[in-house]
Amino acid sequence: MRAFVTGATGWIGSAVVDELISAGHQVIGLARTDRAEKALAAKGVGVVRGDLDDLGSLRRGADQADAVIHMANKHDWGNPAESDRSERVAVRALGDALTGSDRPFVVAAPLSGLVEGRPATEDDVSPAIGPDSNRGGSENLALDYVAQGVRTVITRFAPSVHGHGDWGFVNFLTAAAREKGVSGYVGDGSAAWSAVHRDDAARLIRLGMEQAPAGTRLHAVAEEAVTTKAIAEAIGRSLGLPVDSVSPGDTGPHFGFVGRFFATTMTASSDVSRRLLSWEPTGPSLLADIEAGAYTA
């Protein structure tokens, strides 16, 4: 297939591009900057210049492709409403371009906020509906296109997609530990996160594009639940710092924006995804990556 990938130079997106190429697919990447264009060209990837606000560039990329993999998101933690808005309009533009084609439309989504009190499953419907909801309700919007002849596949990612070079949540937790001189966890540290190695997540995306039926929800989850205390202890060992509890009322000052996520359990199973696509994660665990220096090199 020829796949158009948004977020093609991002943390997960770049691994997806590598996975697609190694499996024999052709790739077109959306490039916002000269640097991104050069990075994609160096891999032999076709380039469409543009960004999430340039809807014409999204349509051009989709028109050239047999499949679309939408990985990009503004991740503007200071203005989440803008991130939600841009996500929704981008999904609509891509979905409209694919309507009636039966082409795959793989859309990245978070697994947070789906359910409370238990791990989320692939059968759980996202409660985010409409433009004012989380991520602009883009997951449900993308699934609406199934009825319009699009093979939509949602891939929900664990809160930690880890490995060397990760700039996400664990990176921010490590930075906070360095700054404060202590690796903290919130309360008793019983909150837990799911985790997956970046290479395993990229392989699931590729398999979903190739094989998953329309309307499928996949979970990129290798480890169902890693306690936040265990994460803090691994960070502490990697930095040679003490580990201590942080009061729930002090999460903002200690951790910054990531504190509210670190205080929240975000877990999910991936049993359905594994059975459907014969996907079996093989990468190192989150704690092994932390202790091997993935966040301290």
N, C-alpha and C positions, 0 to 999 in steps of 0.2 A: 504494500500500500504506500501511497504518498500521504504523509500526515502533516497537517499544519498544527504547530504547537505554539500556544501563547505562553509566556513565561519561560521561553526556551533556554535562557541563560541563568535562570534562577537556581536555587539550591536543589529543589527536586526536579525542576524542568530540565536542567542540564543532564541529570542522570537519565531521565526519560529519553532525551535525544540520543544519548550514547547507547541505551538499551535498544531503541528502535533501529539504529544503524547496524548494531551488531547482529540483529535478527534479520537483516536484509531489506528493511524498509527505507524509503526515501523520506527526507524531512525538509519541511519549510518552517522557518522560525520567525516569529514576530520580534523585530529589533527596534528598541526605542532610541538607542544611542549608537554612535559610531563604534564605540568599544564593543557593544553587543554584536553589531554587524560583523566586525572583524573576528570575534570569537566564534560565531556561527560559521562564517566562511572558512575558517581554519579547519573545521570539522567536515567540510564539504556539504554544508547545509545551505539550501536556498534561503533567501532573505526577503521578507516583506517589511519595509520600514513603516513604523507606526506605533500606536499604543492603545490602551483601553478606551481612551476618549476619541480616538480616530476610528470611527465605526466603518468608514470606507476601507481602511486597511484590514480590518477584521473580515469584511466581506470578500476582499480580494484574496486573502489567504485561504478562506474556506472554498472559494470558487476554484482554486487551483488544486484542491486536495481530495483524496478519497476518504479521509477521516480528519476530524478535528479533535485535538486534545487541549482543553482549556485549563491552564495551570496558573495564569497570571492573576494577581490581586494586588491592589495598592497597599494593603496592610498599613494604612495610616491610623496608628493607634491614637493620635491626637484628634483625628476627625473621622471617626468610624462611619458617620452618616455618608461621607463622601465615598469611602471605600464601598459601602453597601450600594450606593447609587450607581457607581461605575461598574460594579459586578453585575448588577441586574441588566443594565443597558447593553453590556458586552454579550451576556448570554442571549439576550433577545436578538441582537444583531447576528450572532453566529447561528442561532436556531433558525432564524428566518432564512438565512443563506442555505441551510441544509434541508429545508422543508421539502418533502416529497421525494427525497433522494435515497432513503434507506441507508445513508452513510452513517458511520459511527460518530457519536458526539460524546466524548469522555470529559466529564466535568469534575474538577476537584472540589471537595467540600470538607468542612470540619465535622468531627463526630461529637463535639461538645453541645450540650443543651438539648439532646434528643430525648433523654429519659432521666429519671431520678431514682436512686436507690438500687440500681442494678446495672450491669454492663449492657450497653446498647447492642442490638442485633441488626442485621441487614434488613430485617422485616419492619423495623421501626420507621415510621413515616416522619419526616422532619416537620416540626411544628411551625417552622418559619415560613409564613405565607404572606406574600404581598411586598410592596416596595419598602415599607417601613419596618420590616422584620430583619433579623440577622442575615447579613450578606444579601440583603434585598430579596430574600426568598428565592435565590437563584436555583437552588436544588429542585424545588417543586416546579419552578418555571421551566427549567430544562426538561423535566419529566413530562410536562404538558406537551412537548413537541413529539412524544412518542405517537400520539394520536394524529400527528401531522406528517407521519412518514419519516421520522428520524430515529436512528438507533441510539437513543440516549443511554449512557452508562454513567452512573454517579460513583465516584471513588472518594470515600470518606477517609481522611488521614488521621492517624493517631496524633495527639498533641506533641509528641516528640518523634520527629523523623530525623534520626541521628546519624552521626558519622563525622569524619574529619572535614572541617570546613563549615559545619552547621552554624548558621547565624541566628537560629531560632531560640525558643524558650530556655533551653539548657545553657546556651551561650550567655543569655542575660542573667541567669541564676549564678553562673560562674563569675561573671563580671561583678555582680553584687557581693559575692563572697570575698573577692579580692578587695573591693572598696571598703567593706565593713570589717575585714579581718576575721570573719567567722562565716561558716557555711550554715545557713539557717533553713529550717523547715517551719511550717505554720502549725501552731498548736501542738497536738501530739504526733503530727506527721503521718496520720493514718489516711489522709487523702491520697489517692492513687491516680496514676496516668497509664494509659496504654502507650506502647512504643513500637517502632519499626525501624529497621535500618534502611537508609535511603535506597540502596541497590535493590532490596526486596520490594520496596514501594514502586520503584520504576518498573520492575518486572511485572507486577500486578497490573499496572497501567497498560503495559503492552499486551498482556494476555486479555485484559478487558476489551481493548480495542479490537483484537483479532477475533475473540470468541463469544463475549458476553451477549446475551439476548437483550433486546430493547427493554428498557425499564428496570434493568438490574441495578441494585445498589451493592457496591463492594466495600469491604473494610480493609484498609491497609494497616493491619494490626498483627504484629508478631508476638508481643507480650501483652497479655490482657491487662495486667495490673502490676505496676511497680510503685511502691509507696513513696511518697514525697520525702519521708525521712530517709529511706534507702538512697534516694537520689542525692539528698544533701550530704549524707555520709560519704558517698563516692566522690562527690566534688571536694569535700573536705580532705579526703585522703589524697586526691590528685594534686591539691594545692598545699598540703601540709598545714591545714588550718583546723582549728577546733570546730565542733558542730554543736549547735544549740537551737532550742526552740525560739521562735519569734511569736509574740502575742498576735492574735488575729487583728487587733486594732492597730498594729504597727507594720502591717504588711506593705503598705504604700511607701512609707519612708525607708524601709529596709530594702525591698526588692524593686521598687518602681512599678511600672504598669503590669509587669508579669506576676506581681504578688497576688492579684485577684484570681489568676488562673492557677497559681501554685496552691492556693487554698481550696481548690475545687477538684473533686473527683471527676475524671474524664476517662472512662473506660469503656471498652467494647470487645465483643468477641468477633472472630473472623471465620467461624466454622463453615458458614455457607459459602464464603468466597473461596476457601481452600478446596471444598468439595467440587464446586462448580468448575473451577479452572485448574484443578490439580496444582494449586499454588502452595508451596511449602517454603516459608522463610528459612534462609540459611546464613544470614549475616550475624555478626556479633550482637550480644544484648546491649541494652542501653548502659547498664552499669559497667560492662566490660569496655565499652567505648570510652566512657568517662575516665576510667582508671588507666586506660592505655594512652591517655593524653590527647584525646580528640579535641578537648576544649582548653587545653593548657599549652599546646605547642606554640 
